[in-house]
Amino acid sequence: MRFLFLVIVVISTITPSVAATLAQQTQRIISLSPHTTEMAYAAGLGNKLIAASAYSDYPPAALQLERVANYRGLKMERILALKPDLILAWQGGNPSRELARLEQLGINIIYSNPKTLADIPKTLEQLGQYADSPQQALQAAALFKQQLQHLKIANQNKPKVRYFYQLSSTPLMTIADNSWPSQIFGFCGGENIFAHSRVAYPQVNQEQVLVRQPQVIFSSQPINATQQPWAQWQDQLVAVQQHHLYQLNANWLNRPTPRTLLAIKQVCLLLNQVRDQR
C-alpha cells in the first residue's frame, strides 16, 4: 500500500494535459549514449527510439537501433536525415559543438549528466513526460527510490572501508569523489583514498596507492594479484595480500540507470566481505 500511495502521489504532480502535448509532439527520438538509451526504455520511450549510439546494448531491443554516434563523434548528416523530434544527449560525453549546431537547427535536446543517485528517478520522471503514458516512468522512479531506501537501511552505519578504484591500468587512473561511480562506493561505506583529488579522473602512480593502503581494489576490468601493476606489491599492499581485488560489472557501475541498484548490491556485498575478514 505504501508503494502504491507513493506512485499515486508522484503521478499527480505531472499535469496530464502538458504530458499529453509533449507526448503527441514527440514521436521520433534519438539517444546519443548507452545510459540515455537505457533510461529511455525504462521511461517507456522504447517505441519512439529510432536511433542510438554505439554500445547501446540494453535492453536487447536496443541492439536493433541504427547507430548514429560513437566515441569519435556524431553522424550529423544521418541524424538530420532521420528528423528527430527529440535527442537525448550525454552532457560532457557528447561533443558540445555538434550538439549546439543541432539546437540551432531547432531540434529539442535533453541533456543527461547525473551527479547523484537521486538524479536517476528525476530523469525517469522527466523522460516520462514524452511517453504516450507516463505511468511506466513514474512507477520505475518510485520503485527505484523504494529499493534504494531499503539498501540504505541495510547498509547504514557500517565501518568505512578504504578503496581504490582502478579506472585504467595504462596509465593508472582512478576517480575522485565528484565523479559518478564514487556515489555507489560511498553509498556502501567505501572511503575513496583519492577522494579529494582536484580533478575528477586523476592519473596516479603505484607509490601513491601504496602510501594510502587501500583495503580493497576495484576495477571494471579483469584484475588479480598476479597482474600488473599489483604483482610487485604482494608483500606491501594489504588489498593484494588478502586478495581483495574485485572486478565489477562495468555497465551496472558506469551507467546511471535503474540497474545502478545492481551495482550497489554488488559493491556492498564485496565491502561486507572485506569487513568480515578483518
SERO-359287 format. One record per residue: residue number from 1; residue in one letter; x, y, z of N, C-alpha, C in turn. Coordinates in nm, 3 decimals. Example, Ala and Ser with C-alpha at 12.3 -4.5 7.8 and 13.67 -1.06 7.14 Angstrom:
2
> nuke	mardren	n_X	n_Y	n_Z	ca_X	ca_Y	ca_Z	c_X	c_Y	c_Z
> 1	A	1.319	-0.569	0.780	1.230	-0.450	0.780	1.320	-0.330	0.780;
> 2	S	1.285	-0.225	0.708	1.367	-0.106	0.714	1.290	0.003	0.787;
// end
This chain:
278
> nuke	mardren	n_X	n_Y	n_Z	ca_X	ca_Y	ca_Z	c_X	c_Y	c_Z
> 1	M	0.081	-0.120	0.000	0.000	0.000	0.000	0.085	0.126	0.000;
> 2	R	0.195	0.123	0.075	0.283	0.239	0.082	0.341	0.270	-0.055;
> 3	F	0.384	0.166	-0.127	0.441	0.185	-0.260	0.337	0.241	-0.355;
> 4	L	0.213	0.187	-0.350	0.106	0.233	-0.438	0.074	0.379	-0.410;
> 5	F	0.072	0.417	-0.284	0.046	0.556	-0.248	0.152	0.648	-0.304;
> 6	L	0.279	0.606	-0.297	0.389	0.686	-0.348	0.374	0.707	-0.498;
> 7	V	0.338	0.601	-0.570	0.320	0.612	-0.715	0.211	0.712	-0.747;
> 8	I	0.097	0.705	-0.674	-0.015	0.794	-0.699	0.024	0.939	-0.674;
> 9	V	0.099	0.963	-0.567	0.142	1.098	-0.536	0.230	1.154	-0.647;
> 10	V	0.327	1.075	-0.693	0.418	1.122	-0.797	0.343	1.148	-0.926;
> 11	I	0.251	1.058	-0.964	0.177	1.075	-1.087	0.097	1.205	-1.084;
> 12	S	0.044	1.239	-0.967	-0.040	1.357	-0.957	0.036	1.486	-0.977;
> 13	T	0.171	1.484	-0.969	0.249	1.606	-0.984	0.268	1.646	-1.129;
> 14	I	0.236	1.560	-1.224	0.250	1.592	-1.366	0.114	1.626	-1.424;
> 15	T	0.102	1.744	-1.483	-0.024	1.786	-1.543	-0.055	1.700	-1.664;
> 16	P	-0.167	1.630	-1.666	-0.198	1.540	-1.777	-0.198	1.608	-1.912;
> 17	S	-0.250	1.731	-1.921	-0.256	1.800	-2.050	-0.118	1.833	-2.103;
> 18	V	-0.026	1.871	-2.013	0.111	1.902	-2.055	0.181	1.777	-2.104;
> 19	A	0.169	1.668	-2.029	0.232	1.542	-2.068	0.177	1.492	-2.201;
> 20	A	0.046	1.504	-2.219	-0.016	1.457	-2.343	0.035	1.536	-2.463;
> 21	T	0.051	1.668	-2.446	0.100	1.751	-2.555	0.243	1.716	-2.592;
> 22	L	0.328	1.701	-2.491	0.467	1.664	-2.517	0.475	1.528	-2.586;
> 23	A	0.394	1.435	-2.541	0.395	1.300	-2.599	0.351	1.303	-2.745;
> 24	Q	0.249	1.381	-2.774	0.199	1.389	-2.911	0.301	1.454	-3.004;
> 25	Q	0.374	1.550	-2.952	0.471	1.623	-3.033	0.603	1.546	-3.049;
> 26	T	0.621	1.443	-2.969	0.748	1.369	-2.968	0.724	1.225	-3.011;
> 27	Q	0.757	1.197	-3.136	0.736	1.063	-3.191	0.866	0.997	-3.238;
> 28	R	0.970	1.078	-3.258	1.096	1.026	-3.312	1.211	1.072	-3.222;
> 29	I	1.271	0.978	-3.151	1.374	1.010	-3.052	1.505	0.941	-3.088;
> 30	I	1.614	1.016	-3.073	1.749	0.961	-3.091	1.824	0.973	-2.959;
> 31	S	1.890	0.866	-2.920	1.971	0.865	-2.798	2.119	0.860	-2.836;
> 32	L	2.200	0.944	-2.773	2.341	0.956	-2.810	2.437	0.897	-2.708;
> 33	S	2.387	0.814	-2.616	2.477	0.746	-2.523	2.408	0.620	-2.472;
> 34	P	2.485	0.520	-2.429	2.423	0.397	-2.378	2.331	0.420	-2.259;
> 35	H	2.371	0.509	-2.169	2.288	0.525	-2.049	2.158	0.598	-2.081;
> 36	T	2.158	0.694	-2.176	2.032	0.759	-2.210	1.940	0.665	-2.288;
> 37	T	1.999	0.573	-2.364	1.919	0.472	-2.433	1.847	0.384	-2.331;
> 38	E	1.922	0.338	-2.232	1.864	0.252	-2.129	1.757	0.326	-2.050;
> 39	M	1.781	0.453	-2.019	1.684	0.532	-1.945	1.557	0.554	-2.028;
> 40	A	1.574	0.572	-2.159	1.457	0.592	-2.246	1.365	0.471	-2.243;
> 41	Y	1.424	0.353	-2.252	1.342	0.232	-2.245	1.275	0.220	-2.109;
> 42	A	1.347	0.249	-2.003	1.291	0.238	-1.869	1.175	0.335	-1.849;
> 43	A	1.180	0.447	-1.921	1.076	0.550	-1.907	0.960	0.530	-2.003;
> 44	G	0.962	0.421	-2.080	0.852	0.392	-2.170	0.862	0.457	-2.306;
> 45	L	0.983	0.494	-2.348	1.003	0.559	-2.476	1.060	0.466	-2.582;
> 46	G	1.068	0.339	-2.553	1.129	0.245	-2.647	1.063	0.244	-2.783;
> 47	N	0.932	0.262	-2.786	0.860	0.258	-2.914	0.885	0.382	-2.999;
> 48	K	0.949	0.484	-2.940	0.976	0.607	-3.014	1.123	0.623	-3.053;
> 49	L	1.208	0.536	-3.003	1.350	0.543	-3.037	1.372	0.498	-3.180;
> 50	I	1.443	0.580	-3.258	1.471	0.546	-3.397	1.619	0.526	-3.423;
> 51	A	1.705	0.568	-3.330	1.850	0.551	-3.347	1.917	0.572	-3.212;
> 52	A	2.040	0.521	-3.201	2.113	0.530	-3.074	2.263	0.533	-3.100;
> 53	S	2.338	0.538	-2.992	2.483	0.541	-3.001	2.540	0.399	-3.001;
> 54	A	2.667	0.390	-3.035	2.738	0.263	-3.021	2.734	0.220	-2.875;
> 55	Y	2.737	0.088	-2.853	2.734	0.027	-2.721	2.601	0.042	-2.649;
> 56	S	2.498	0.089	-2.717	2.364	0.087	-2.659	2.311	-0.055	-2.672;
> 57	D	2.334	-0.135	-2.568	2.307	-0.278	-2.577	2.206	-0.328	-2.474;
> 58	Y	2.141	-0.236	-2.403	2.042	-0.278	-2.304	1.924	-0.181	-2.305;
> 59	P	1.802	-0.236	-2.305	1.766	-0.378	-2.313	1.798	-0.434	-2.452;
> 60	P	1.781	-0.566	-2.473	1.818	-0.628	-2.601	1.755	-0.560	-2.722;
> 61	A	1.638	-0.502	-2.707	1.573	-0.434	-2.819	1.658	-0.321	-2.873;
> 62	A	1.743	-0.263	-2.790	1.827	-0.150	-2.833	1.928	-0.192	-2.939;
> 63	L	1.961	-0.320	-2.945	2.059	-0.368	-3.042	2.008	-0.354	-3.185;
> 64	Q	1.877	-0.338	-3.202	1.819	-0.327	-3.336	1.820	-0.183	-3.387;
> 65	L	1.855	-0.088	-3.304	1.851	0.052	-3.344	1.971	0.090	-3.431;
> 66	E	1.948	0.178	-3.524	2.056	0.231	-3.608	2.155	0.308	-3.520;
> 67	R	2.285	0.303	-3.554	2.389	0.371	-3.477	2.426	0.504	-3.544;
> 68	V	2.416	0.611	-3.466	2.444	0.744	-3.522	2.547	0.821	-3.438;
> 69	A	2.612	0.754	-3.343	2.713	0.819	-3.260	2.809	0.715	-3.204;
> 70	N	2.935	0.758	-3.186	3.035	0.675	-3.121	3.138	0.767	-3.057;
> 71	Y	3.249	0.710	-3.010	3.348	0.790	-2.937	3.414	0.896	-3.026;
> 72	R	3.405	0.879	-3.158	3.465	0.977	-3.249	3.373	1.095	-3.279;
> 73	G	3.246	1.082	-3.248	3.155	1.193	-3.271	3.018	1.148	-3.319;
> 74	L	2.945	1.243	-3.377	2.809	1.217	-3.422	2.803	1.212	-3.574;
> 75	K	2.714	1.130	-3.626	2.689	1.126	-3.770	2.583	1.230	-3.801;
> 76	M	2.630	1.353	-3.816	2.539	1.466	-3.826	2.442	1.456	-3.942;
> 77	E	2.491	1.421	-4.059	2.404	1.414	-4.177	2.294	1.311	-4.157;
> 78	R	2.329	1.198	-4.099	2.230	1.093	-4.078	2.128	1.134	-3.971;
> 79	I	2.175	1.199	-3.865	2.084	1.246	-3.760	1.981	1.343	-3.818;
> 80	L	2.028	1.435	-3.900	1.937	1.532	-3.960	1.841	1.465	-4.057;
> 81	A	1.889	1.366	-4.129	1.803	1.296	-4.224	1.691	1.219	-4.154;
> 82	L	1.717	1.174	-4.030	1.616	1.099	-3.955	1.508	1.190	-3.895;
> 83	K	1.532	1.321	-3.894	1.435	1.420	-3.849	1.378	1.389	-3.709;
> 84	P	1.465	1.385	-3.609	1.417	1.355	-3.473	1.338	1.472	-3.413;
> 85	D	1.240	1.439	-3.330	1.169	1.541	-3.253	1.242	1.572	-3.123;
> 86	L	1.321	1.474	-3.078	1.391	1.488	-2.950	1.521	1.409	-2.954;
> 87	I	1.626	1.467	-2.898	1.754	1.399	-2.885	1.791	1.392	-2.738;
> 88	L	1.833	1.274	-2.696	1.881	1.254	-2.559	2.033	1.251	-2.563;
> 89	A	2.099	1.349	-2.501	2.244	1.364	-2.510	2.308	1.350	-2.374;
> 90	W	2.433	1.309	-2.377	2.514	1.296	-2.256	2.599	1.421	-2.242;
> 91	Q	2.565	1.504	-2.146	2.639	1.628	-2.126	2.779	1.598	-2.076;
> 92	G	2.878	1.640	-2.151	3.016	1.611	-2.116	3.069	1.489	-2.187;
> 93	G	2.980	1.408	-2.242	3.022	1.287	-2.313	3.007	1.299	-2.464;
> 94	N	2.908	1.377	-2.508	2.888	1.403	-2.650	2.951	1.538	-2.686;
> 95	P	2.998	1.555	-2.810	3.065	1.681	-2.849	2.972	1.801	-2.843;
> 96	S	3.011	1.901	-2.765	2.925	2.018	-2.742	2.903	2.100	-2.869;
> 97	R	3.004	2.108	-2.956	2.990	2.189	-3.077	2.882	2.132	-3.169;
> 98	E	2.882	2.001	-3.185	2.784	1.939	-3.272	2.644	1.946	-3.212;
> 99	L	2.635	1.933	-3.079	2.505	1.946	-3.014	2.451	2.088	-3.026;
> 100	A	2.540	2.186	-3.015	2.497	2.326	-3.030	2.442	2.350	-3.171;
> 101	R	2.504	2.289	-3.270	2.455	2.304	-3.407	2.315	2.244	-3.422;
> 102	L	2.293	2.128	-3.360	2.161	2.065	-3.367	2.056	2.153	-3.299;
> 103	E	2.092	2.214	-3.188	1.999	2.305	-3.121	1.968	2.426	-3.208;
> 104	Q	2.070	2.479	-3.276	2.049	2.593	-3.364	1.954	2.561	-3.478;
> 105	L	1.949	2.434	-3.515	1.860	2.390	-3.621	1.719	2.362	-3.568;
> 106	G	1.698	2.387	-3.440	1.564	2.377	-3.385	1.528	2.242	-3.326;
> 107	I	1.626	2.154	-3.307	1.597	2.021	-3.251	1.602	2.028	-3.098;
> 108	N	1.500	1.976	-3.034	1.493	1.974	-2.889	1.591	1.870	-2.834;
> 109	I	1.674	1.911	-2.738	1.773	1.821	-2.678	1.756	1.820	-2.527;
> 110	I	1.752	1.700	-2.470	1.756	1.683	-2.325	1.896	1.635	-2.289;
> 111	Y	1.962	1.709	-2.201	2.097	1.674	-2.160	2.092	1.594	-2.029;
> 112	S	2.163	1.483	-2.027	2.168	1.398	-1.908	2.310	1.395	-1.854;
> 113	N	2.323	1.430	-1.727	2.454	1.424	-1.662	2.433	1.401	-1.512;
> 114	P	2.383	1.282	-1.474	2.353	1.256	-1.334	2.476	1.271	-1.244;
> 115	K	2.457	1.339	-1.132	2.564	1.358	-1.035	2.542	1.276	-0.909;
> 116	T	2.415	1.249	-0.879	2.381	1.176	-0.757	2.283	1.063	-0.790;
> 117	L	2.266	0.973	-0.697	2.171	0.864	-0.715	2.029	0.917	-0.729;
> 118	A	1.999	1.027	-0.665	1.865	1.085	-0.673	1.834	1.138	-0.812;
> 119	D	1.935	1.163	-0.892	1.913	1.212	-1.028	1.853	1.106	-1.119;
> 120	I	1.869	0.979	-1.084	1.815	0.872	-1.170	1.663	0.875	-1.174;
> 121	P	1.594	0.871	-1.060	1.447	0.881	-1.067	1.399	1.015	-1.123;
> 122	K	1.472	1.123	-1.096	1.434	1.253	-1.152	1.436	1.249	-1.304;
> 123	T	1.539	1.185	-1.360	1.549	1.174	-1.506	1.437	1.088	-1.562;
> 124	L	1.405	0.979	-1.494	1.295	0.894	-1.539	1.164	0.973	-1.544;
> 125	E	1.139	1.051	-1.441	1.017	1.131	-1.436	1.015	1.234	-1.548;
> 126	Q	1.130	1.294	-1.575	1.139	1.393	-1.682	1.111	1.329	-1.818;
> 127	L	1.173	1.215	-1.844	1.155	1.148	-1.972	1.012	1.095	-1.988;
> 128	G	0.951	1.057	-1.877	0.817	1.002	-1.882	0.715	1.098	-1.941;
> 129	Q	0.742	1.227	-1.935	0.650	1.326	-1.990	0.639	1.317	-2.142;
> 130	Y	0.738	1.251	-2.204	0.737	1.237	-2.350	0.681	1.103	-2.395;
> 131	A	0.647	1.018	-2.300	0.592	0.886	-2.333	0.442	0.897	-2.356;
> 132	D	0.387	0.804	-2.432	0.242	0.803	-2.455	0.167	0.787	-2.323;
> 133	S	0.228	0.715	-2.230	0.172	0.701	-2.096	0.286	0.719	-1.996;
> 134	P	0.277	0.820	-1.907	0.386	0.844	-1.812	0.393	0.745	-1.697;
> 135	Q	0.292	0.659	-1.685	0.286	0.571	-1.568	0.409	0.481	-1.556;
> 136	Q	0.458	0.430	-1.669	0.574	0.339	-1.662	0.694	0.409	-1.600;
> 137	A	0.721	0.531	-1.643	0.835	0.606	-1.591	0.817	0.640	-1.443;
> 138	L	0.696	0.680	-1.409	0.671	0.718	-1.271	0.679	0.598	-1.177;
> 139	Q	0.630	0.486	-1.222	0.640	0.365	-1.140	0.785	0.319	-1.128;
> 140	A	0.861	0.330	-1.238	1.003	0.292	-1.234	1.079	0.383	-1.138;
> 141	A	1.047	0.513	-1.139	1.113	0.607	-1.049	1.078	0.577	-0.903;
> 142	A	0.952	0.550	-0.878	0.910	0.520	-0.741	0.972	0.391	-0.691;
> 143	L	0.978	0.291	-0.777	1.038	0.163	-0.738	1.186	0.180	-0.708;
> 144	F	1.256	0.260	-0.790	1.398	0.286	-0.766	1.418	0.350	-0.628;
> 145	K	1.338	0.450	-0.598	1.350	0.517	-0.469	1.324	0.421	-0.354;
> 146	Q	1.223	0.338	-0.369	1.189	0.243	-0.264	1.302	0.144	-0.240;
> 147	Q	1.355	0.086	-0.348	1.462	-0.012	-0.335	1.591	0.053	-0.283;
> 148	L	1.617	0.176	-0.327	1.735	0.246	-0.278	1.725	0.270	-0.127;
> 149	Q	1.606	0.303	-0.080	1.587	0.325	0.064	1.610	0.196	0.142;
> 150	H	1.561	0.084	0.088	1.584	-0.045	0.155	1.733	-0.076	0.164;
> 151	L	1.806	-0.050	0.056	1.951	-0.074	0.055	2.022	0.019	0.152;
> 152	K	1.974	0.142	0.162	2.034	0.237	0.255	2.020	0.189	0.399;
> 153	I	1.901	0.140	0.433	1.877	0.090	0.569	1.966	-0.031	0.598;
> 154	A	1.980	-0.118	0.499	2.058	-0.241	0.518	2.207	-0.214	0.532;
> 155	N	2.254	-0.102	0.478	2.398	-0.077	0.474	2.443	0.045	0.555;
> 156	Q	2.353	0.105	0.628	2.393	0.223	0.704	2.472	0.184	0.829;
> 157	N	2.554	0.278	0.874	2.634	0.262	0.995	2.737	0.149	0.987;
> 158	K	2.774	0.108	0.867	2.879	0.008	0.851	3.016	0.075	0.862;
> 159	P	3.116	0.005	0.914	3.250	0.063	0.922	3.302	0.099	0.782;
> 160	K	3.374	0.209	0.774	3.430	0.253	0.648	3.537	0.155	0.599;
> 161	V	3.545	0.140	0.468	3.648	0.056	0.406	3.720	0.139	0.302;
> 162	R	3.851	0.153	0.317	3.928	0.231	0.220	3.940	0.153	0.089;
> 163	Y	3.908	0.220	-0.022	3.912	0.152	-0.151	3.988	0.234	-0.254;
> 164	F	4.038	0.162	-0.354	4.097	0.224	-0.473	4.023	0.169	-0.593;
> 165	Y	3.974	0.258	-0.678	3.906	0.214	-0.800	4.000	0.235	-0.918;
> 166	Q	4.040	0.125	-0.980	4.131	0.129	-1.095	4.048	0.150	-1.222;
> 167	L	4.045	0.274	-1.266	3.969	0.306	-1.387	4.039	0.253	-1.511;
> 168	S	4.172	0.263	-1.512	4.253	0.206	-1.620	4.390	0.174	-1.562;
> 169	S	4.462	0.086	-1.629	4.594	0.045	-1.577	4.709	0.112	-1.649;
> 170	T	4.689	0.150	-1.775	4.796	0.215	-1.852	4.738	0.334	-1.928;
> 171	P	4.750	0.456	-1.873	4.810	0.490	-1.743	4.717	0.450	-1.628;
> 172	L	4.772	0.449	-1.509	4.695	0.415	-1.390	4.608	0.535	-1.354;
> 173	M	4.476	0.518	-1.367	4.384	0.628	-1.339	4.276	0.582	-1.242;
> 174	T	4.219	0.678	-1.172	4.115	0.648	-1.074	4.009	0.758	-1.078;
> 175	I	3.929	0.766	-0.974	3.821	0.865	-0.967	3.831	0.944	-0.838;
> 176	A	3.780	1.065	-0.841	3.766	1.145	-0.720	3.621	1.137	-0.675;
> 177	D	3.589	1.203	-0.565	3.454	1.192	-0.512	3.351	1.271	-0.591;
> 178	N	3.392	1.352	-0.689	3.295	1.427	-0.768	3.265	1.359	-0.901;
> 179	S	3.302	1.233	-0.913	3.273	1.158	-1.035	3.161	1.058	-1.008;
> 180	W	3.098	1.009	-1.115	2.979	0.926	-1.096	3.000	0.799	-1.013;
> 181	P	3.094	0.710	-1.045	3.097	0.584	-0.971	3.118	0.599	-0.821;
> 182	S	3.179	0.711	-0.781	3.205	0.729	-0.639	3.077	0.733	-0.556;
> 183	Q	2.964	0.770	-0.620	2.837	0.771	-0.549	2.800	0.631	-0.499;
> 184	I	2.830	0.533	-0.582	2.796	0.394	-0.548	2.884	0.342	-0.435;
> 185	F	3.014	0.365	-0.448	3.107	0.319	-0.344	3.075	0.385	-0.210;
> 186	G	3.051	0.515	-0.213	3.022	0.587	-0.091	2.893	0.541	-0.024;
> 187	F	2.794	0.506	-0.104	2.667	0.457	-0.052	2.689	0.333	0.033;
> 188	C	2.784	0.249	-0.007	2.811	0.123	0.062	2.914	0.135	0.173;
> 189	G	2.958	0.256	0.201	3.055	0.274	0.309	3.198	0.270	0.262;
> 190	G	3.219	0.284	0.133	3.355	0.290	0.080	3.416	0.428	0.100;
> 191	E	3.544	0.431	0.133	3.615	0.557	0.155	3.725	0.568	0.050;
> 192	N	3.707	0.657	-0.044	3.797	0.673	-0.158	3.931	0.730	-0.113;
> 193	I	4.040	0.659	-0.142	4.172	0.707	-0.099	4.218	0.827	-0.181;
> 194	F	4.151	0.856	-0.293	4.182	0.975	-0.373	4.059	1.067	-0.381;
> 195	A	3.982	1.067	-0.273	3.856	1.142	-0.272	3.874	1.290	-0.303;
> 196	H	3.982	1.349	-0.253	3.997	1.494	-0.260	4.086	1.540	-0.374;
> 197	S	4.101	1.457	-0.475	4.177	1.498	-0.592	4.110	1.619	-0.658;
> 198	R	4.192	1.708	-0.713	4.138	1.830	-0.774	4.078	1.805	-0.912;
> 199	V	4.101	1.688	-0.968	4.041	1.654	-1.097	3.952	1.531	-1.077;
> 200	A	3.851	1.518	-1.163	3.754	1.410	-1.146	3.815	1.273	-1.169;
> 201	Y	3.907	1.265	-1.266	3.967	1.135	-1.301	4.120	1.149	-1.300;
> 202	P	4.179	1.147	-1.182	4.324	1.172	-1.170	4.409	1.055	-1.219;
> 203	Q	4.522	1.089	-1.277	4.625	0.989	-1.310	4.719	0.981	-1.190;
> 204	V	4.740	0.859	-1.140	4.820	0.840	-1.019	4.931	0.740	-1.048;
> 205	N	5.015	0.717	-0.948	5.119	0.614	-0.963	5.105	0.511	-0.852;
> 206	Q	5.175	0.401	-0.866	5.162	0.289	-0.773	5.206	0.328	-0.632;
> 207	E	5.309	0.412	-0.624	5.359	0.452	-0.492	5.254	0.530	-0.413;
> 208	Q	5.176	0.613	-0.484	5.070	0.688	-0.417	4.963	0.595	-0.361;
> 209	V	4.933	0.490	-0.435	4.838	0.391	-0.387	4.894	0.318	-0.266;
> 210	L	5.021	0.282	-0.272	5.085	0.209	-0.164	5.084	0.290	-0.035;
> 211	V	5.113	0.418	-0.043	5.115	0.504	0.076	4.978	0.510	0.142;
> 212	R	4.873	0.512	0.061	4.736	0.526	0.113	4.676	0.392	0.159;
> 213	Q	4.738	0.281	0.126	4.699	0.148	0.174	4.548	0.120	0.166;
> 214	P	4.494	0.105	0.046	4.352	0.067	0.037	4.332	-0.076	0.088;
> 215	Q	4.216	-0.099	0.146	4.182	-0.234	0.194	4.123	-0.320	0.084;
> 216	V	4.081	-0.256	-0.023	4.022	-0.328	-0.136	4.049	-0.248	-0.264;
> 217	I	4.068	-0.320	-0.373	4.088	-0.257	-0.504	3.979	-0.307	-0.598;
> 218	F	3.909	-0.214	-0.661	3.805	-0.247	-0.757	3.848	-0.207	-0.898;
> 219	S	3.794	-0.275	-0.995	3.814	-0.239	-1.135	3.696	-0.293	-1.215;
> 220	S	3.667	-0.231	-1.328	3.564	-0.285	-1.417	3.627	-0.375	-1.523;
> 221	Q	3.758	-0.397	-1.511	3.832	-0.486	-1.600	3.886	-0.603	-1.517;
> 222	P	3.925	-0.713	-1.583	3.982	-0.825	-1.507	4.100	-0.780	-1.423;
> 223	I	4.104	-0.826	-1.299	4.209	-0.782	-1.207	4.240	-0.894	-1.108;
> 224	N	4.371	-0.920	-1.085	4.411	-1.014	-0.982	4.552	-0.982	-0.937;
> 225	A	4.595	-1.047	-0.832	4.722	-1.015	-0.767	4.844	-1.052	-0.851;
> 226	T	4.827	-1.130	-0.957	4.941	-1.171	-1.040	4.959	-1.080	-1.160;
> 227	Q	4.866	-0.983	-1.179	4.873	-0.893	-1.292	4.940	-0.762	-1.253;
> 228	Q	4.997	-0.697	-1.353	5.047	-0.562	-1.330	4.927	-0.468	-1.319;
> 229	P	4.936	-0.363	-1.238	5.057	-0.320	-1.169	5.073	-0.374	-1.027;
> 230	W	4.993	-0.473	-0.987	4.988	-0.511	-0.846	5.077	-0.627	-0.808;
> 231	A	5.129	-0.703	-0.903	5.209	-0.821	-0.872	5.328	-0.789	-0.781;
> 232	Q	5.394	-0.677	-0.804	5.514	-0.644	-0.728	5.484	-0.595	-0.586;
> 233	W	5.356	-0.573	-0.553	5.323	-0.519	-0.422	5.257	-0.622	-0.330;
> 234	Q	5.272	-0.750	-0.360	5.204	-0.852	-0.281	5.244	-0.852	-0.135;
> 235	D	5.367	-0.810	-0.106	5.414	-0.811	0.033	5.394	-0.678	0.103;
> 236	Q	5.346	-0.578	0.031	5.336	-0.444	0.089	5.197	-0.383	0.087;
> 237	L	5.111	-0.435	0.005	4.978	-0.376	-0.010	4.873	-0.471	0.050;
> 238	V	4.801	-0.423	0.151	4.705	-0.506	0.224	4.601	-0.567	0.130;
> 239	A	4.548	-0.489	0.040	4.443	-0.538	-0.050	4.493	-0.655	-0.135;
> 240	V	4.620	-0.649	-0.176	4.678	-0.756	-0.257	4.707	-0.878	-0.171;
> 241	Q	4.762	-0.856	-0.053	4.792	-0.966	0.039	4.668	-1.049	0.069;
> 242	Q	4.557	-0.982	0.090	4.435	-1.051	0.132	4.344	-1.085	0.014;
> 243	H	4.395	-1.064	-0.106	4.321	-1.096	-0.229	4.187	-1.022	-0.238;
> 244	H	4.188	-0.898	-0.195	4.070	-0.814	-0.206	4.080	-0.729	-0.333;
> 245	L	4.084	-0.796	-0.447	4.085	-0.732	-0.578	3.965	-0.785	-0.654;
> 246	Y	3.873	-0.697	-0.689	3.746	-0.742	-0.744	3.712	-0.671	-0.875;
> 247	Q	3.663	-0.748	-0.969	3.613	-0.692	-1.094	3.463	-0.669	-1.081;
> 248	L	3.419	-0.549	-1.119	3.279	-0.512	-1.111	3.216	-0.511	-1.250;
> 249	N	3.085	-0.523	-1.254	3.013	-0.516	-1.381	3.016	-0.371	-1.430;
> 250	A	3.085	-0.347	-1.540	3.108	-0.211	-1.590	2.978	-0.139	-1.625;
> 251	N	2.885	-0.211	-1.688	2.760	-0.147	-1.729	2.674	-0.107	-1.610;
> 252	W	2.671	-0.191	-1.508	2.596	-0.155	-1.387	2.660	-0.035	-1.317;
> 253	L	2.792	-0.035	-1.313	2.865	0.065	-1.236	2.870	0.201	-1.305;
> 254	N	2.895	0.201	-1.435	2.926	0.326	-1.505	2.806	0.395	-1.570;
> 255	R	2.695	0.322	-1.582	2.577	0.383	-1.643	2.476	0.421	-1.534;
> 256	P	2.447	0.549	-1.519	2.348	0.591	-1.419	2.206	0.562	-1.467;
> 257	T	2.157	0.444	-1.437	2.027	0.395	-1.481	1.965	0.315	-1.366;
> 258	P	1.843	0.262	-1.382	1.788	0.179	-1.275	1.875	0.060	-1.238;
> 259	R	1.960	0.013	-1.332	2.047	-0.101	-1.299	2.161	-0.061	-1.205;
> 260	T	2.171	0.066	-1.172	2.266	0.109	-1.071	2.240	0.037	-0.938;
> 261	L	2.117	-0.001	-0.915	2.084	-0.077	-0.794	2.161	-0.208	-0.789;
> 262	L	2.182	-0.270	-0.905	2.260	-0.394	-0.911	2.406	-0.368	-0.876;
> 263	A	2.458	-0.253	-0.921	2.596	-0.217	-0.886	2.609	-0.195	-0.736;
> 264	I	2.511	-0.129	-0.677	2.514	-0.105	-0.533	2.514	-0.237	-0.456;
> 265	K	2.429	-0.329	-0.498	2.424	-0.460	-0.431	2.558	-0.532	-0.443;
> 266	Q	2.620	-0.525	-0.561	2.747	-0.593	-0.583	2.857	-0.531	-0.498;
> 267	V	2.868	-0.399	-0.498	2.973	-0.332	-0.422	2.952	-0.350	-0.272;
> 268	C	2.828	-0.337	-0.225	2.802	-0.354	-0.082	2.836	-0.495	-0.036;
> 269	L	2.803	-0.595	-0.117	2.834	-0.734	-0.083	2.985	-0.753	-0.068;
> 270	L	3.062	-0.700	-0.162	3.207	-0.717	-0.159	3.270	-0.640	-0.042;
> 271	L	3.220	-0.522	-0.013	3.274	-0.447	0.101	3.241	-0.518	0.232;
> 272	N	3.126	-0.582	0.238	3.093	-0.660	0.359	3.185	-0.779	0.375;
> 273	Q	3.226	-0.839	0.264	3.322	-0.949	0.270	3.456	-0.900	0.326;
> 274	V	3.497	-0.783	0.285	3.622	-0.725	0.337	3.608	-0.701	0.487;
> 275	R	3.494	-0.646	0.527	3.472	-0.620	0.671	3.476	-0.750	0.751;
> 276	D	3.414	-0.853	0.697	3.408	-0.981	0.769	3.544	-1.045	0.785;
> 277	Q	3.638	-1.014	0.697	3.770	-1.076	0.701	3.872	-0.994	0.779;
> 278	R	3.829	-0.886	0.836	3.922	-0.805	0.914	3.970	-0.882	1.037;
// end
